[in-house]
Amino acid sequence: MLSRREFLRAAATGAPLACVSAAGLAPGVGSALWRTAAAWDRADRLAETAPRARYWARAADPSVPCRTCHDPVPSGPARHSPTLVKCLLCAQGCAISAGRRGRCRARVNVGGELRSLVYGRPVAIHVDPIEKKPFYHFLPGVSALSLGTTGCPLRCKFCQNWTLSQASPEDYDVTRIAPAEVVAAAAARRAPVIAFTYNEPTVFVEYLLDVAAEARARGLRSVLVSCGFMNPEPLADLCRALDAIKIDLKGFSERFYRDVCGAALAPVLRTIAQIARSGTHLEIVNLVVPTLNDSERMLRALAAWVVREVGPDVPLHFTRFFPEYQLLNLAPTPVKTLERARAIALDSGLRYVYIGNVPGHPGGQTYCPGCRKVVIRRDNFFVEALHVTKGRCAFCGTRVAGVWA
C-alpha cells in the first residue's frame, strides 16, 4: 500500500496507482486508553501548529449575541470563562473549554481560539468512479480523486468508515498536504472531480474550501459526501464552493437519529432543503438497516418529504446495509426490502430511485422518465452505456435531470 507522499509522486509522474491510504492506525483507534506515547506527542504538536478555524465565537466577547450560544436566552447576566468558545460549524453546537475538543475531535480550543487539527492532513486518498460516492446524475463515468481526514460529529453504529470517522487526528502519523498539491494530483491522474468523503468532510471545512477554490481555478469540479449535520452559514459557503452534494439521510425519525446516530433529524432535513434551494446538484442516500429504519411507515414518510420539499427530480438511493462496526448482530438488508422501498418512492412521484450495494440489480440503472428505456447502464460502479445527449434521452428526447457535461 502506498504512502500519501508516494501517491503524490506517482500522480505527478503518471505512474500506475490503485489505492492510497495513510500510515497505520494506532491500536484502539479513538481511545485515549490505548493511544501510544507517539500519538500523545502528535496531539500536543498538532494543537500548537493547527491553523485557526472558521465558524466559531468566543462566548465572553461582548459583541456576540447571547442567542449565539443560548436557546432560550438566559434572563439574568451570563458569566463565561474568557477562553470558552462556541463552535458554530455543525448542529451539535459544542461549547468548548480551553484545551478541550468538540465532539468531532477535529477542532480544539487553544487559549480561547478554535483551531482545526485536520487542515491539510488527509489520511485516505483514492481514485474512485464517481458512481461509488454514489453520484448517478453528475458526470457519469468520470473518476474522482477522493480524500478524507479523521473525525465526525455523529456516532453512527453502522459506520463503514469508523476507523476514520471515530478516530482522532493524532491516531494517524501524517504530514500536511497543501491544497494545490491535492489539485495537482487530481489533474495528473486525469480525475476531473475531487470528492470530499470517507469521514464527515464538514469537520475539515477550512481545508475543503481551500481545495475547492484551487480546483475551480484549475477547471476541476468538487463534490461533497456528507451526513448533512452542518449549520446554515457554513452550508451556504459550501454550496457556493461545490458543484454537487450527496447527503446521507440515515432514517426518517428523530428516535433513530438519536439512538443510532447520536444526532438529530431536523438539521439534516434543513440542510437538504437549503441545498435544493441553492441550485447545487443534490443526491440523497438512505442506508436501509433491517429492523431500525426499514418500516413501511418510515419509508413512505421519507419519500413523501423528498417529493414535497425538494422535488421529484432529486435522485434517491436506497442502499443495502452490511454488518459493520457496532451492528454486527444484524443481517444484511434483504433485497426485497430495497425493492419495496424503491417501489414506494416511485409511487410517491420520485423519478430517479436506485437500489445500491446490490451489483447487477435492475434498480441500479437510470431509466428515462418518458419512455422508460435505460439511458445509463451500469455494471456495479462502472458505466457501460450512456444514452443522454445534451441532458435529454437519446431515444425520445425527454429531459433527464442532472449534470452531464
Buried (B, 14 or more C-beta within 10 A) or exposed (E): EBBBEEBBEBBBEEEEBEEBBBBEBBEEBBEEEEBBEEBEEBBEEBBEEBEEBBBBBBBBEEEBEEEBBEEEEEEEEEEBEEBBBBBBBBBBBBBBEBEEBBBBBBBBBBEBBBBBBBBBBBBBBBBBBBBBBBBBBBBBBBBBBBBBBBBBBBBBBBBBBBBBBBBBBBBBBBEEBEBBBBBBBBBBBEBBBBBBBBBBBBBBBBBBBBBBBBBBEEEBBBBBBBBBBBBEEBBBBBBEBBBBBBBBBBBBBEEBBEEBBBBBBEBBBBBBBBBBEBEBBBBBBBBBBBEBBBEEEBBBBBBBBBBEEBBBBBBBBBBBBBEBBBBEEBEEBEBEBBBBBBBBBBEBEBBBBBBBBBEEBEBBBBBBBBEEBBBBBBEEBEBEEBBBEEEBBBBEEBBBBBBBE
